[in-house]
Structure formats: structure tokens, C-alpha cells
């Protein structure tokens, strides 16, 4: 059985669905000084609201609340059901400290105290 809605009712249903998706996720993308809420996220990409999403292409930062998760290279692929789909070309996990170029043993001292 197929159910048809008027254009106004369908628009209201779509708006409610987008609102629920925005409230469910804390994920957001930052690019060009703007912060945009992520509607859906998966391993290879994410979607944004097509009405407010810019045509992102290039380097963006992905956050969960205030925690920086990834630095990503993205391209816009297509628009479907009011959502703009972006795919990762590269996704690098964000680090909370600089990487080291030498092996560090577990339990190694953080600093040495000089004795006189």
C-alpha cells in the first residue's frame, strides 16, 4: 500500500527528520571559519543539510563536541533527500601531542633531575 502526502505535509515531515538528525549528533565540521552540524556519519564520509551546506572541497576538521577527531580531505559527491553527501579522500586522526621520531619505553622517566 502506498501513501501519498501533500507537498506541505511532506515538507513538514522532511524538516522534522532533519531536525531529529541534527539533535542526535554532536559531530560538526569546521571549514573556512564556519561550523556546520553533521547529519549522518560513516567510515567513508558524512552528510550535511543541503540547504545550509557550502560546496566543501579540500581540508576540513571534524569535531565531536569540542574534541578534535579528524583532519579530512573531502569532496562533495551528490545531493539526495535534502542531504549533501561528502566523501573522504583522506582522514587523519587528530593527535593531542606531537609525534616523536624515536622509541619510548613504557614507564620511562619524563625528565631527568641533575645532581650536584
N, C-alpha and C positions, 0 to 999 in steps of 0.2 A: 504494500500500500504506500502510495506516495502522497506526501502532504506539501501543499504549496502555501506560502505566506505572501502577504502583500509586501511591497518594497519597504514600507515604513517599519513593519514588524521585523523583516529580515535584517534591516539596518540596526534596529534595536538589539536583536539577538547577537549580531556581529560585534557591536560595541560592548555588550556585556561580556562576551567571550574574551575580547582583547583586554578589558579591564581586569578580569579574573587572572589572565596570564601575567599581566604586569604586576599584580599584587603577590602572586605566588613566588616570583623570583626576586632575589636581591641582586642578581647579576646586572652589570651595566658595562657599557663600552664607552671609553673616552677617546675622542679623536677631534683634532682641530679646536681644542678648548671646550668642546661640548660633551655632556654626559647624557647617554641615551640608554633607556631601560631595555634589557633583552627580554623578548617574549619566550623564546624556546632556545635551548642549547643542547648540542650533541657533540660527539667527539670530533667531527669534521667541520663544524660551523655553528651558526646561530641565526635567529631571525629577529628583526626589529619591526615595529609598526611602520607600514609603508607610507602612511600619511605624514609622519614626522621624521622618518629616517632620511639622512642625507645619502647621496650616492658615495658610499665609502669605498675607497680603493687605496690600499697601502697599509701603513703601520698604524695599529690601534692597540690600546691597552684594555684588557678585560679584568674587571673587578668583581668581587663578591662582597658587597657592602664596602668596607674600607680596605679590605685585603686585596692586594695586587696579585692576581693569579697568573696571567699570561701576557706576553707581548706577542701580538699576532700580525701576520701579513695576510690581508683579506682581499677578496674581490666579491662584488655583487654578482649573483648568478641569475636570479629570476624573482618575479613577484607572483605570489599565489595567495588567494583568500585574504587580501589586505596585509600580508606579511612579506617583507623584503628579506630574501634569503642571501646569506653571505657564507662563503666557504673559506677555510683556512688554506693558504699556500704554505704557511709556516706558523707554528705555535710553540713558543719557547716559554717554559715555566719561569716565573719571576723568582729571583733569589733574594733572601733578606740580608745577604752579605756577599762580598766579592769572592769569586772563586780563587783558590790557591793553586799554584803550579808545582806543589810538592806534596808528598805523602805525609799525613798527620796521623800519628798513632792515637788510639783511643786512650784517654786518661793522661795524655801528655800535658806537661805544665803549660799554662798560658803565658807566663813570663818568668824570668829568672831574676832572683834577688842577688845583687852583688855583695860580697862580704869584704870588709876591710880589716 
